[in-house]
Amino acid sequence: MYGTADLAANLRKRVSSLTQAFASSTSQSGHVVENEMLSAELSMWSQKYAHLEDKLKVIKDKLMSMERDKTASNRTTQFDHEYDLEQDDQLVP
């Protein structure tokens, strides 16, 4: 993109070709500041993402542990009683 500020700077310097924009130190320093801000923001979001990944891993581990405990519990109680399918639809007094 060729802005009017670049055009004016080039015309003052009597540039014969306008295919390349004249980079002023003001616009370069603005880009440097913007890049530094974006880099800091990216770093912050990367840290937050890593923290959330750690939390998710803890939650997954807890769920896996609960599932193992439930499976082990079902194995022991499954044979403790016989389930009568005919009494399934009957009301309990």
C-alpha positions in Angstrom: 0.0 0.0 0.0 1.4 3.3 -1.0 0.2 6.1 1.3 0.0 9.8 0.7 2.7 10.4 3.3 5.0 8.2 1.3 4.1 10.0 -1.9 4.7 13.4 -0.4 8.1 12.3 1.0 9.1 10.9 -2.4 8.1 14.1 -4.2 10.1 16.3 -1.9 13.2 14.1 -2.6 12.4 14.3 -6.4 12.1 10.6 -6.8 11.5 9.6 -10.5 9.9 6.2 -9.9 7.1 5.6 -7.5 7.2 1.8 -7.5 8.9 1.7 -4.1 7.7 3.6 -1.2 10.1 5.8 0.7 10.2 4.5 4.2 10.2 7.3 6.7 11.7 6.8 10.2 8.3 7.8 11.8 6.4 5.0 10.1 9.2 2.5 10.8 9.3 3.3 14.5 5.5 3.0 14.6 5.8 -0.5 13.1 8.5 -1.4 15.5 6.4 -0.4 18.5 3.4 -2.2 17.0 5.5 -5.3 16.5 6.7 -5.2 20.0 3.2 -4.9 21.4 2.0 -7.7 19.2 4.9 -9.9 20.3 4.1 -9.2 24.0 0.5 -10.0 23.5 1.4 -13.2 21.6 3.6 -14.2 24.5 0.8 -13.5 27.0 -1.7 -15.7 25.0 0.9 -18.4 24.6 1.4 -18.6 28.4 -2.4 -18.6 29.0 -2.8 -21.4 26.4 -0.1 -23.5 28.1 -1.7 -23.0 31.5 -5.1 -24.1 30.1 -3.5 -27.2 28.5 -2.0 -28.1 31.9 -5.4 -27.7 33.6 -7.0 -29.8 30.9 -4.5 -32.5 31.4 -5.2 -32.5 35.2 -8.9 -32.8 34.5 -8.4 -35.6 32.0 -6.3 -37.5 34.5 -8.9 -37.1 37.2 -11.6 -38.3 34.8 -9.5 -41.3 33.8 -8.9 -42.1 37.5 -12.6 -41.8 38.3 -13.5 -44.1 35.3 -11.0 -46.7 36.5 -12.4 -46.6 40.0 -15.9 -46.9 38.7 -15.0 -49.8 36.5 -13.3 -51.6 39.4 -16.3 -50.9 41.6 -18.7 -52.3 39.0 -16.7 -55.5 38.7 -17.0 -56.2 42.5 -20.7 -55.2 42.8 -21.9 -56.7 39.6 -21.9 -60.2 41.0 -23.1 -59.3 44.5 -26.7 -59.5 43.5 -28.8 -60.9 40.8 -31.0 -58.5 38.9 -34.5 -59.6 38.1 -35.7 -58.2 34.8 -39.3 -59.2 35.5 -39.4 -57.0 38.7 -38.0 -54.0 36.8 -41.4 -52.5 35.9 -43.0 -53.3 39.2 -43.6 -50.5 41.7 -41.7 -50.7 45.0 -44.1 -50.8 48.0 
